[in-house]
Amino acid sequence: MFSQKVEWFLIVLVILNVTAITLGTVKTIYSDIGAWLYIFEGFCVTVFVVEYAMRLYKAPTLEQYSGKNGRIRYLFTGFALIDFFAIAPYFLAFLIGTDSNASLLRIMRVLTLFRLAKLLRYQKAFRLIGGVLKSKGPELSVCGLLICLYIFISAVILYVIENEAQPQVFSSIPASLWWAVVSITTIGYGDIVPVTTLGKVVSGLLVFVGVALIAIPTSIIAGGFIEATTREKAEEIRREGAE
């Protein structure tokens, strides 16, 4: 919809804007250049509002949004919602006022970091990944279900083994679920650990199998990405040959 130069300008602006918002959370920096950060924020929001309005105005020129209610259909697309939520917190914070609840204002400021998601629109690779996730949705859903089931079964097993030795730690299956999640995902906070010999051996085996199981979705996404890039390159070669 926009030229490549305009898109690169928007990419740089998003990165600078998110950087400015991040620096604005540092009290010493905000006390020194807070006014300039506020001015820059206003400039960025103005650009994003203009971008949002132009995309909405030109939406019917695209085939998928042509015809009746084309703009309304566009408003509820993923990228349009990202654009909306990228600018909405600014105006909500303005309406709330600086004298209102400080926690609410902090939430509004954090929500502005949603603008980082705008980068997904401009980079071809990000759009490609989105297409891969959509095309591999059924396989990823099955993997997700298997992983959740495996985590639950692991929690039940450790609860049965460790409950008698650590009734305060492995007090219930939900409490054991915390161990299963942080261990199988290899986060490993170490706040809940088995102490019995059997528990240590079984937990080691469960984590080993769990790591392999969690790697499956990664391989599915990687395979889908390779397939998508191969198709895209073949399509480019075909178009060049036709020209």
C-alpha positions, 0 to 999 in steps of 0.5 A: 500500500505504501512505497518501500521508502515510506515503510522503512521510515515507519519501521525506523519511527516505530523502533525509535518510538519504542526506545523512547518509551522504554527510556521514559521509564527511567526516572533520571532520564525522564526528569532530564528529557521528559518534555522532549520525549512527550513531544516526540511521542506526540509526533509519532502518534500523529504519524501513526494516526495518519497511517491508520487513516490512509490504510483505512481510506485505501482499503477498498482498493485492495481486492479482498476489501472491495465492495460493500462494507470493505472498510468495516471488514478491514477494521477487524483484520489483524494488522488493522487492530494492531494499528488501532491498539498502537495509538489508542493508549495515547488517547486513553492516557490523555483522557485519563489525565496525569492526575489520575491513577498512576498505576493505570497510567503506567499500564497505558504506557506499557500498552503503547509498546504494542507498537512494536507489533507494527513491525510485523506488517513491514517485514516480508519474513514476519508475514511469511512466518504468519502464513506458516503458522496458519498453514501448520495450525492443525499440526501445531494444535495436535502438538500443543495438546500432546504437550499439555497432556504430557505435562499433566501426566508428569505432574500426576506421576511426581505427585504420587511419588513425592507427596508422602516425602514432601506433603507441603511441596507436592501437596496436590496435582495443581501444585505438582503442575508448577514443577512439571511446567518449569522443569519440562520447559527447561525454565527450572526455577528450582523452588520445587524439586524431588528429594526421593531417589525414585522421584529424581530418576523419574523426573530426569526421564520425564524432563528428557522426554519432555524436551524432545516433545517440545522440540517437535513444534519447532521442527514443524515451524522450521519445515513449514518455513523452508517449504514457504520460502522454496515456494516463494523462490519458485514463484519469483523464478516463474514470474521472471521467466514469464517476463 
